[in-house]
Amino acid sequence: MEEVLKAKPQARPKLDFPLLPQKGPLTATLLEKARRFEPMYKLPTFLAPIGKYANARPPRFHFGWALENLDRLYETATELGVKPQPCGEDLGGERRAEGEVGNGEEEEEETTTISMTELFFRHDIIAALSKHLQLARKPYLATVFQPGKEETVMVALVENYGLKNGVALPSDIESLSKHFGFKTGPMWYIDAYFWMWNGNKYWYYGNCVFDVAKEFNIKPHIIEGNQVIPKPEWVENDIWMQYVAFNAIAKNLGITEEPGPYLATVICPGKPEGRSRMVSLMENIAYKSEAILLDDIEKLRDCFGKYFEVDEGPMWYLDGYFWTWNSSRYHCE
């Protein structure tokens, strides 16, 4: 534990937000401070919610390495024979794995967001790599802030809320560092979603998916390589598990036509960071090829209606990340 918390000598960071709790409502100034927050080799002990700090609710931090691009990740897929698994839960019209690595300029212009197939694909790559390297603990991908850049994908070994379950072993650090060619040791990066203190207060609307899953008696699980892996519980604020739970709910509702509804992050004035989670029926990029069934709208309203802040019928929301024209030019990974 001490090794992960201390890691490497480093100048003591200034005690300001996000190391200290925010006062009052979240503001653009606080968000900018989180975006500029430098990764740390050493995690201050009061940011690890264990022991005497067990009741603290600091921002979420991940220990690992930022990926400057995803090339090595996709090379790993080729080396280990991992292929994307298109499924009914995929988001119609959005970018599939093949488009992610580049299938020409026209494709890039028309497809701008990451599909569920792509998210599952990345997850499967990391799972396969963990087995291949015989790691003691499976790493994961996280989206974090990195000064001077947009949200960054990183290979993470552990998060501060998971330290009670153990820490990363030096052998795992060495194996991953060698595989990806990392030139520095792992560091603590601040999460791009839960960058505030008491994050549950601001992001609970995403967790209503777990409440509905429990109402349907859907057991906690994740998906790996198209296999259902049971889990002891739905993990609070785990965005990956939100996707999995929502897909299971859609199946229980009898919504099986592709592409089906999905969860999206959208611009929502007045919300933390100006964003919110929504139950989405379709996106404009796929409008030419999709039809929405009124039946599906009613099923979703009956199921999630009590959680909707506005229920005047479905509305069009601006994507929380791809809000620019020709946005693929700005979000290349």
N, C-alpha and C positions, 0 to 999 in steps of 0.2 A: 504493500500500500504506500509506504513512505517513498519508494522509488518513483511511482507514478505521480504522486503529489508534488514531489520536489523536482524530479527529472534532472534539470541542469541549472547551474547558477545563472541568475538573471537579475538585472536591476529591478528593484521593487517598483511595481506599477503604481501610478498615482491613484490614491483612493478617491475615486469619483464614480459616477455611473458609467458603465454597468456593474462595477465592482461593489458599489453601494446602492441600496434600493432607491428607486425613483420616488420623488415627492409629487403628489398631485397626479393629474391625468398624463397619459402618454402624449408626447409632442414630437414634432418633426425634429427638434433639436436633440431629443433623446435618441431617436432613431439614427440620426447622423452620427452621434457618439458611438452607438453600437456598430455602425458600418465601419467606422474608423478604428475600432478596437483592435489593437495588435495582438496576435496570438502569443501565448505564454508557454515557456518551457515548464514553469512551476505553477501549479494551481494553489492559490491561497486556501488554507484549510477551511475557512468559513464558507467557501463556495462548494464544499463537498457535504451534502446533506446526510451526514452520518454522525454517530456519536452525539456529542453535545449540540451539534448543529442539525440533528435529524429533522427538526420541525421547520427549518429554514426552507424557503422556496426561491433560491437564486436563479439567475438565467441558466439555460442549459449550455454546457460546454462539452465538446467532443475532443478526444485525445487521438491524434493521428497526423496524417499528411494531406495537404491540399493537392488536388490534381490540377496541374496547369492546363491539361486537356485530357480527353478521354481515350486517346489513341491506344495507350498501353492496356487499358481495360478491354477494348475491343480486340486487340491482339491476343489477349489472354483467352477470350472466347474462342478464337480460331484455334489456338494451341490446344485447348482442352475439349474442343468439339461441342461447345455450348452454342445452341441456336435459339433464336427467339421463338416463342410459342404463342402464335396468334390465338386469341380466344374470344368468346362471345362478349367478354367484359371489356374488350378493347374499345377505345374511344374512336368512333367512326370518323374518318376524314383527317384524323390527327397523324402526326408523324410516326411511322413505324420504324423499327430498328434499321431497316435498309436505308430509309431516308435520312436517318440520323447521321450515318457515316458518309452520306453524300451520293446522290444519284442524279446529279445535274442541277443546273441553275434554275430551271423551271420548277422542278420539284421543291427546291429550297424556298422559292417565292410563295408557293401555294400551301406548304405545310410548315407550321411555325411552332407547334407545341408538342410536348412529349406524351406519347400514348401510354396506356396501361401495359401494352405489349412491351414497350421500351423499358418501363420501370421494372416489370417482372424479369426482363432479359438481364438488366444490370444486377438485379438481386441474385439471379441464378449464376451469373458469372462469379460473383463474390463467394457464393456458397460452394461452387465447384472448386474455386481456388483454395478455399479453406481446407477442403478435403485433400486436394492435391499436395498442398504444403504440410498437411497433417498438423494444422494449428490447434493449439489447446483450446482457444476461444475463437469463435467465428467473428471476423470483422464485419463491418457494415458500411454503407454509404450514407453520408449526411450532407445536408446543404447548410453552408456556413457563410459568415461574412469574412471578407479578406480586404484590408484597406486598399483602395484604389481600383477595386474590381467589382463586377456584379457578383451576385451570389455564386459561391464556388462549391463544387462537389468535392468531397474529401473521403479518403479511406480512413475510417475511425476504428479504434480498438476498444474504447470504452467511453462512456459519458459520465459526468459527475454524479448523476442520479443512479448510476449503476455500480458505483464503487463498492456498495455494500455486498455485492455478489462476487467480488473478486476483481483483480486487476490484470492488465496485460503482462504476459511473460516475456522476458528478454529474448527468448528463442523465437517467439512470434514476431516481435519487433524486427529482429534480424532477418527472418525469412521474408517478410513483406517488404522491408527496405531493399533487400537484394532483388526481389522479383520486379518491383516497380522502378528501381534505380533511384530511390530517394537519396538526395545528397546531404540532408540534415536529419536530425532526430525528430521524433514525433513531438507535436506541440498541442496546446489546448486552444481550440477555436470556438468562438461564440456562435450559437445556433442562429440561423437566419429567420427563424419563426419565433422561437421562445427566447428572445434576447432581453426580455424584461423580467423583473422580479414578480413573483406571484403570477406566472404565466397562465395558470389554470383559469384565473379570473377573466382573462381576455380571450382565451381560446376555447372555452367550454362548448361553444356552439358546434365545434367539430366533433366533440365527444358524444353528442346526442345520437350519433350513429351507433355507438356501443349500447346506449340505452335501448334503442329500437331492436338491436340484435338480441339483447337479453329478452325482450318481449316476445321475440320469435323463437326463443330457446335455441339460438344459434351458438354453438360452443366456440370458445376462443380458438383461433387457428391462424396460420399463415400459409402461403402457397410457395412451394419451392419446386421448380422443374415440373410444374403441373400436378404436383403431389400436395395433398392436404396434410399439414403438419400440426397436430393438436398442440395447444399451449395452455398453461394453467389458468391464465386470465387475459382479458383484454387490457393492454398496457395503456395507461392514461397518457393522452396526448401523442400517441404513436401514430403518425400520419400514414405510415405504410399499412398498419392494421386497420385504420379507418377505411382505406380503399378495399381491403379484403372483406371487411364486415359489410360494407355497402354493397359490394357485388353479390354477397350471399343473400342479403335482404332482397335485392332485385330478383334473384332467382325464386325466393320464397313468395314473392308477389306475382310470380308467373310472367315477369318481363324478361323474356329470353331472346327476343329478336335482336340481331346485331344492328347497330352497335350498343344500344341500350343506354340508360342514364349513367351518369358518372359524377364524381365530386370534382369541383373546380375551385380555384382561388381567384377571386375577382376584386375589382376596385369597388369599395363600399365606403362612401364618406362617413366620417364619424367613428369608424372602427379603428382599432390599433393598427398603425402602419397604413391606415386607409384601405385595408383589405379585409375580406371575409370569405368564408367557405360557403359554397352553394350546391344545391342539388341541380345538376344541369341535364337538360334533355338533348341538346345538340349544340354545335358551334357554327358560326357563320361560314367558316372555311368549307364545311361539309354540307352546307345548306342545299346545294344543287342535287345532292344524292340521297337526302334523308327525308323521311316523313315522320311526323310525331302523331302517335295514336292518342286520341282523347282518353281512351281507356287507361293508358299508362299515366297520364296526368292525374286522373282521379285516384288511381291506386297510390301514387306517391303523395298526393295531398292527404288522403286518409291516413297514411302511415306517418308522415313527417309534419303534417299541418300544424300541430300544436307547437312545433319548434320554429315555424316560419315567422319572421318578424313582420312581413307584409304578405298577405295572401289575396291579392287581387288578380290572381292568375299568373302564369309564368311571364317573366320579363327578360329583356336582353341586358346583360351586364358586361362591362369591359373587363377583359382578362387582366389579372393582377400582375402579370409579368410581360406578356406580349401585347402591350398597349400602344406600341408605335407602328407606323406604317413600315413595311419591309423589315419587320422585327427580327427575322432570322439573321440579318446582318449584324445585329447588336447582341444576339444571344448565342453566338457560336461558342461551343464548348471545346 
